[in-house]
Amino acid sequence: MIFLIYISLGIIASIIAFVSYILILYPIFRFSQMKRKYGDKVKVFFSIGQGILKFYNQDLANKNDSIAFIRNMHEPNLKAIAFNFGTKVGFSFVDPELQKQVLQNPHSYSKVDGPMAITFLFANSIAYATEKEWKRQRLFLGKSFHFEEIKNYFPLIIETCQKTIKKIDQKLIERETINIQILKTCQEITSEVSFKVFFGSNNENLTIITRKDGSSTTISNELVQVLIDSYYLFQTDKVALIKWILLKRKSTSFFLTKGEEQLLNRLKALRQACTAIVSKRKEELTQDRLLAKKNFLDQYIIEMAQNENSGITYDEIIDNFSAIYLAGTDTTSNMAGVALYYLSLYPEIQQQAREEVIKVLSVKLKENKTDQLFSLLAFEDLQNLNLINSILKESLRLMPPAIQSQTKFANQDIKIGEFDVKKGDLVTNHFSYNLSNPEVFPNPDVFNPNRWMAANIHNEMANFTPFSQGPRNCIGQHLAMIEGKCILASLLLQYEILPNPAEKVVRQMRIVYGFQYDNLVYFKKINV
Ligand code: HEM
């Protein structure tokens, strides 16, 4: 009996020793090694298990900004942040040269598994593909994202902005000013654009039934919600969390908890709904290929029919819809929404931006119908909206939707500058560090779009990487900027954007970095 007690105590002690080693001793050992080797070139952010997340949460609670510590961290010699997460340690590079080195060589790293929805929805997409598979997908999708091709989606973007204006106008009939949820408003536009760019315009208001109570929701809403719920599950279902920590993506292959099962059923329903759209369209195009339009789905189907070695699969098409929709919707709406918020605080810049749009368009105005001005906007005009472009860049600088590149594992020992990254270490780049560096951007917390209007901005551009850089940079960046310009131009021609004196400004890191409360501005109808 005593022997059994000793064995049990021995096992418990070994487990405690092992867990203490991987969660505490190993990170501390690595960090002290790093400090000895790199001195003030590295700054350490350690907290047991949670790692750098603890610092985001702390700053959110105390300073209303998840990344306040990054904004205030600038030191002349600093090149990297060392952090832990779970049982791993990692580097986030902040030196632009080192960031470039990391991003130039994406095949030295593997993606970190996300929660269930990420694996289920994106595993075959460009965002998760690697090496040859990624190259093939990037080449194919790159054609549709080419600047000249995006021209084809310009009418869709204009039409979507006009639809939103009509809705706002309805609300403004009875009141002179109204509180507008600016992030939600921009999101309505970018969501519809992302959906239709992929699936075409015929699939409006598609609904799928997924809820237990039989209620229905659109594919795009469900996509966002199921992703959020997938993260939320870890807070409410600790068994699912432990399974995931131990087994990562394999954790949902067996012994599903009730929460995991419900999530999986929703994900299956979502996939079925997407598969139904793809199958229906394939049927239509098989009967008449001339029906093909400029949207991603039709391009995929035509390529599959014309080239039997295309390598494209239906799973890949569906996963790329999820990836492109999620990568392109909230990021772009945040950029535009944040820009409009700052314009509410700087009425002079707002007026200059409005005048820029009016100047570009009024040369085309034949009759005195200024309320129709926005419909005159042509794709070619976008290049003349210099101030609007600078406003969007300043929005991305102050509130980058992606504060860092996706965290990955090193596949092998790698040298980044003088830093020795070990196989299995986590690696990322915090873009947000350079975007708020006072040596590059004087008064970094001040909204100053004029800093982008100067002729010589080489140094600024080298530090400006909100779309990342290197071969795996953002494939949708041209589309994002075009959407952003159209949103700003359309709204500025119709409304004066006023600050909300009761605003609550909290900058929070969620799936994208943005404002926590969407109560920031009022709109007032104007006649330009
Ligand atoms: C302001 C808006 C946007 C921002 C700030 C942004 C930012 C980024 C960043 C930082 C990455 C690199 C992520 C990584 O580290 O791996 C990325 C990749 C990507 N983005 Fe965007 N993005 C925006 C808009 C869009 C749009 C509109 C689309 C498509 C409709 C899109 C589609 C993608 C895709 C598919 C990738 C993965 C590319 C690859 O792995 O080859 N993004 N984006």
Residues whose N, C-alpha, C, O or C-beta is under 5 A from the ligand:
A	BS01	HEM	I126 A127 I324 A327 G328 T331 T332 M335 P401 A402 S405 Q406 P466 F467 S468 P471 R472 N473 C474 I475 G476 Q477 L479 A480
